[in-house]
Amino acid sequence: MKSSIKHINILLVTLALSLGACKDSFLDLKNPQSLPLNGTIKDLATLTTAGNGAYAQLKDVNYYGRSFLVIPELFGDNAFVSRSNGGRYQEENLLAITRESGVGVSAWAAMYRTIVNANITITEGEKLPVLAAHNQVIGEMYALRALAYFDLVRLFAQPYNFTANASHLGVPLVLERKDELIKPARSTVAEVYDQIVSDLKKSLTLMTTAQKPAKFTPTAANGLLAKVYLYMEDWENAEKYATDAIAGPYTLLARTAYVTSWANKFSVESLFEVGTLTTDNLAANSIGYFYEQAGYGEGLATQDLYSKYTASDVRRSLIQVGVRSVTFENPAYFVKKYPKGTSTRDDNLKVLRLSEVYLIRAEARAELGRADATKNAGALSDLNMIAQRADAAALALAGLTGDDLVERILLERRKELAFEGNRFFDLTRRKKNVDHWVSETNLSPTAPTLPTPPVTFTYPNEKFVYPIPFAEITANPNIKQNPGWVQ
């Protein structure tokens, strides 16, 4: 199986379940691509193996393995690439993407591989006897497919509220296993989001396992559904499903455990993590190696972000002040959220945490509070829960309403979720201009930091989404390019 396949019309005729990390049943055969799809998933063991193959796609270097967590930080105002670098993410650092962008092409391929794997597992799994154990895995695949489409539509299409009815172009919806070449057109963003919601609601009817490390559960699906509704500005449903997720079996970490939790796997507040083993990590291509100074160390936090934390905020210790070099960044702000990058190199990737769900509910309640003032107290309570968990010296926030309350919640999202792949999407879904840092410099090694002024990109902006990969356009004549790029 060639992992370099990048075109949907080609990808859909391959047996995408063949993965080097999986060693069970039919996956051990020498030429799995020549096998018929029917009957290869025949029991719980092979269904589980197929599901694991779908999950494994998330670890791709240009998906959650690194790029999808890095891009929204570089595009936004949280991070930039050091002037001492090996050429990684230069287009992203300059916000100067092209149709041939290697990161974009590979991300597109990785996300569709995830979808194809999920489709095959769902189609074949639904032929098995109806058992709770089977339904659990099938439900996970519906949730996983929803996640992949949510990520695709955020990266390759403008935000949901870009048009009044989300009628602008999204991404192609491919929902069934196909044994022949297909060349699908792009669905609208509204259609893609409707499918994401449908998949997540379907998953909730199938899954029953309360906690399952590195796998979707009902709580994780509720949390993701709340996030999807937040992006859709459906505040009532965002509040509802966030509340359902908060009622699940996960708890917020204690303040004293927060920093050390980043060196651990499957914390008590992680609704969904991508699990990484020492035997299947990305080594020098991992996100930790990109940020850790003993590795590439090229990804640096902006001083602007660092300045948002008070001295008593425990989260500030996840950004350490140091010297990249006298010639380059001095001082520099080192990211420490992925601390295994140069040791075991197997940091888990946190996709959704309970703290974010509290902030989703806070934002939804703040918006509902514009018409129903009784909602503001709940919004402030959720906001204070996260702000005061991080900072023992923080006074309880009170009296904020409307825009002031929403802005304070967005600031808390920035501080809490930095380097987890959210910042740029938060800015664009709120229709904000983006202050983008390319570098930071000093007048001299001993002078106070004087950041290079950011470049401000105004919303709306054609450069706020990746172009559809040029190779995809040439392979599939039914796909239209995003505005701003030549077809």
Secondary structure as GFF3:
##gff-version 3
##sequence-region A 1 487
A	DSSP	alpha_helix	8	11	.	.	.	ID=ss1
A	DSSP	three_ten_helix	25	28	.	.	.	ID=ss2
A	DSSP	three_ten_helix	32	34	.	.	.	ID=ss3
A	DSSP	alpha_helix	44	56	.	.	.	ID=ss4
A	DSSP	three_ten_helix	57	59	.	.	.	ID=ss5
A	DSSP	alpha_helix	67	75	.	.	.	ID=ss6
A	DSSP	beta_strand	79	81	.	.	.	ID=ss7
A	DSSP	alpha_helix	90	94	.	.	.	ID=ss8
A	DSSP	alpha_helix	102	125	.	.	.	ID=ss9
A	DSSP	alpha_helix	132	156	.	.	.	ID=ss10
A	DSSP	three_ten_helix	160	162	.	.	.	ID=ss11
A	DSSP	alpha_helix	189	206	.	.	.	ID=ss12
A	DSSP	alpha_helix	218	231	.	.	.	ID=ss13
A	DSSP	alpha_helix	235	246	.	.	.	ID=ss14
A	DSSP	alpha_helix	255	258	.	.	.	ID=ss15
A	DSSP	three_ten_helix	260	263	.	.	.	ID=ss16
A	DSSP	beta_strand	270	274	.	.	.	ID=ss17
A	DSSP	three_ten_helix	283	285	.	.	.	ID=ss18
A	DSSP	alpha_helix	287	291	.	.	.	ID=ss19
A	DSSP	beta_strand	299	301	.	.	.	ID=ss20
A	DSSP	alpha_helix	303	306	.	.	.	ID=ss21
A	DSSP	three_ten_helix	314	318	.	.	.	ID=ss22
A	DSSP	beta_strand	319	322	.	.	.	ID=ss23
A	DSSP	beta_strand	332	335	.	.	.	ID=ss24
A	DSSP	beta_strand	349	353	.	.	.	ID=ss25
A	DSSP	alpha_helix	354	368	.	.	.	ID=ss26
A	DSSP	alpha_helix	375	390	.	.	.	ID=ss27
A	DSSP	alpha_helix	402	416	.	.	.	ID=ss28
A	DSSP	alpha_helix	423	429	.	.	.	ID=ss29
A	DSSP	beta_strand	434	436	.	.	.	ID=ss30
A	DSSP	beta_strand	455	457	.	.	.	ID=ss31
A	DSSP	three_ten_helix	462	464	.	.	.	ID=ss32
A	DSSP	alpha_helix	470	475	.	.	.	ID=ss33
###
